[in-house]
Amino acid sequence: LGRCLCAALEQAAQHDKRIQNREAWELGLAVLPDAQEARNVIISDEKVREFVAIAYGLDHQFGLLTDTLAITGARPSQAVRLRVEDLHDHPVRPKLMMPKSAKGGGRNRSQKTTERYSVPITVQLAAKLKEAARGRADDAPLLMQSDGSPWDKNPGQNYHRLVDKVVATIGLDPAVSIYALRHSSIVRMLLRNVPIRLVASLHNTSVTMIEKHYSKHITEHSDDISRTV
């Protein structure tokens, strides 16, 4: 909340030269010590598979969304903006043209959301997505709810109860959210020695953010990694 308020005040100052007291909020809204420590929950590959399987069992369309998030590592807000035409159903190398997030600030936030980047997916997921999109226009949403409506810009409002059921069923901490699929995807690639720049690109983030929030997971597994070299 503090960061959002700071951003709003800073933008106001940029548009109104009468505002000369930036120090007031820079000091008054300074973050607490360790307040930016990431609380990214990483779950094992086995738990990821369980997460997706249970999701399909509860609701097929929710399962399809969850499957897409687990394989691509995308943010939910990105995946729900996929269109039918974003599925490139190659028989061996299928991929999704994932919409970019508006994260990162700047004045081109709206432009970012229209840009796309290539993310490889499995042949199995491609087949499920192709079947789900059958008969729909190219510009129609690729992922839909079971009642035929879009997931909306804030999909969590529509699936949060389903996520709670999945988390409880597979025995995870109740605080775990669907973002654990994204965090786990990033760490999985890092542990497989995928170049960090490629990991960042495939997850629509920066090398700086990867190093800041996920490098500790490499350190935790450094012994296993060094012994396989």
NORVENQUI-V218713 format. One record per residue. N is the residue number from 1. OMEGA is omega in degrees with one decimal (none if undefined). D_LAST is the distance of its C-alpha to the last C-alpha in Angstrom with 1 decimal. Layout:
BEGIN
n = <N:N>
omega = <OMEGA:OMEGA>
d_last = <D_LAST:D_LAST>
END
This chain:
BEGIN
n = <1:2:3:4:5:6:7:8:9:10:11:12:13:14:15:16:17:18:19:20:21:22:23:24:25:26:27:28:29:30:31:32:33:34:35:36:37:38:39:40:41:42:43:44:45:46:47:48:49:50:51:52:53:54:55:56:57:58:59:60:61:62:63:64:65:66:67:68:69:70:71:72:73:74:75:76:77:78:79:80:81:82:83:84:85:86:87:88:89:90:91:92:93:94:95:96:97:98:99:100:101:102:103:104:105:106:107:108:109:110:111:112:113:114:115:116:117:118:119:120:121:122:123:124:125:126:127:128:129:130:131:132:133:134:135:136:137:138:139:140:141:142:143:144:145:146:147:148:149:150:151:152:153:154:155:156:157:158:159:160:161:162:163:164:165:166:167:168:169:170:171:172:173:174:175:176:177:178:179:180:181:182:183:184:185:186:187:188:189:190:191:192:193:194:195:196:197:198:199:200:201:202:203:204:205:206:207:208:209:210:211:212:213:214:215:216:217:218:219:220:221:222:223:224:225:226:227:228:229>
omega = <179.3:-179.8:178.8:179.5:176.9:-179.6:179.6:179.5:178.8:178.5:177.4:-179.8:179.2:-177.2:-178.0:-174.6:177.0:-179.3:-175.3:-173.7:179.8:-177.8:-178.4:-179.0:176.8:177.2:-175.6:-179.0:177.3:-176.4:176.6:177.4:178.4:-177.5:-178.5:177.5:-177.0:177.0:-177.3:-179.8:178.8:177.4:-176.0:177.6:179.1:179.5:176.1:178.8:177.2:179.8:-177.6:-178.8:179.1:179.1:177.1:-179.0:179.7:-175.7:-172.9:-177.9:174.0:176.8:179.8:175.7:-179.2:177.9:179.5:179.4:-178.5:-175.9:-177.4:-175.3:-178.6:171.6:178.7:-178.9:176.0:-175.4:-176.7:176.6:175.8:174.6:-179.0:-177.8:179.7:176.4:176.4:-170.1:175.4:-176.7:-177.8:-174.7:179.8:179.9:173.5:172.4:-170.9:174.8:178.6:174.7:176.5:-178.0:177.1:176.7:-178.6:-176.0:-177.9:-176.9:-178.9:178.6:-179.8:-175.1:177.8:179.6:-179.0:177.4:-173.4:177.0:178.7:176.3:179.8:176.5:-179.2:179.0:179.3:-180.0:179.4:179.5:178.8:178.8:-179.5:-176.7:-174.8:175.5:-178.8:-177.4:-178.6:-177.5:177.5:177.0:179.2:-178.6:-176.9:172.4:-176.8:179.0:177.9:-179.9:178.0:178.5:177.6:-175.7:177.5:-171.9:-178.6:178.5:-177.4:-176.1:-170.9:178.9:177.3:178.1:178.3:179.5:179.4:-178.1:179.5:-177.1:-176.2:170.9:176.8:175.9:-179.2:-179.5:-178.9:178.6:-179.5:176.8:176.9:178.2:177.5:-179.6:-178.7:177.9:179.7:-178.7:178.4:179.4:179.6:-179.3:176.0:177.6:171.9:-179.2:-173.5:179.0:178.7:177.3:179.7:-178.8:-178.0:-179.2:175.1:176.3:-177.1:175.8:179.7:-179.5:177.1:-178.7:-176.8:-170.3:-173.5:-175.9:-179.2:179.6:173.8:179.3:-179.4:-178.3:-174.4:-179.3:179.5:-178.5:-177.1:-178.2:179.3:-178.9:none>
d_last = <44.6:44.8:42.4:44.4:47.7:46.3:45.4:48.9:50.6:48.7:49.6:53.2:53.2:52.0:54.9:57.5:58.0:60.3:57.4:56.5:55.3:51.5:51.0:52.7:49.9:47.1:48.1:49.6:46.8:43.9:41.1:40.8:38.1:34.7:36.5:33.8:31.0:29.5:30.1:27.7:27.4:24.2:24.7:22.4:22.2:24.7:27.1:26.9:28.0:30.7:31.8:32.3:34.0:36.4:37.2:38.2:40.4:42.2:42.9:41.6:41.7:39.9:37.3:36.9:36.5:33.9:32.0:32.0:30.8:27.9:26.6:27.3:26.8:30.1:32.7:35.6:38.0:36.2:35.9:39.6:40.6:39.0:41.8:42.2:41.6:38.2:36.9:35.8:35.8:34.0:33.7:30.0:28.8:31.0:30.8:32.8:34.2:33.8:36.4:35.1:35.9:38.4:36.3:35.9:39.6:41.5:44.5:42.9:42.0:44.2:42.9:39.3:40.2:41.4:38.2:35.6:31.9:30.2:28.0:26.7:27.9:27.8:30.6:31.9:32.4:34.0:36.4:37.4:38.0:40.0:42.2:42.7:43.8:46.1:49.5:48.7:49.1:46.2:46.8:46.9:44.3:41.5:41.0:44.2:45.5:47.2:50.6:49.8:49.6:46.7:44.3:45.8:44.2:43.4:42.2:41.4:45.1:45.2:42.3:41.8:43.7:41.6:38.4:40.0:40.7:37.2:35.7:38.3:37.8:34.0:34.4:32.8:34.3:37.4:36.3:33.4:34.3:33.3:31.2:28.6:27.7:27.0:25.0:22.9:22.3:21.1:18.6:17.5:16.6:14.9:12.6:11.8:10.8:14.3:15.6:17.8:20.8:20.7:20.4:23.4:25.3:24.9:26.2:29.0:27.9:26.7:23.6:25.6:26.3:22.8:21.6:24.8:24.7:21.2:18.8:19.5:17.9:14.5:15.3:16.4:13.1:10.9:10.4:9.3:6.8:5.5:5.6:3.8:0.0>
END
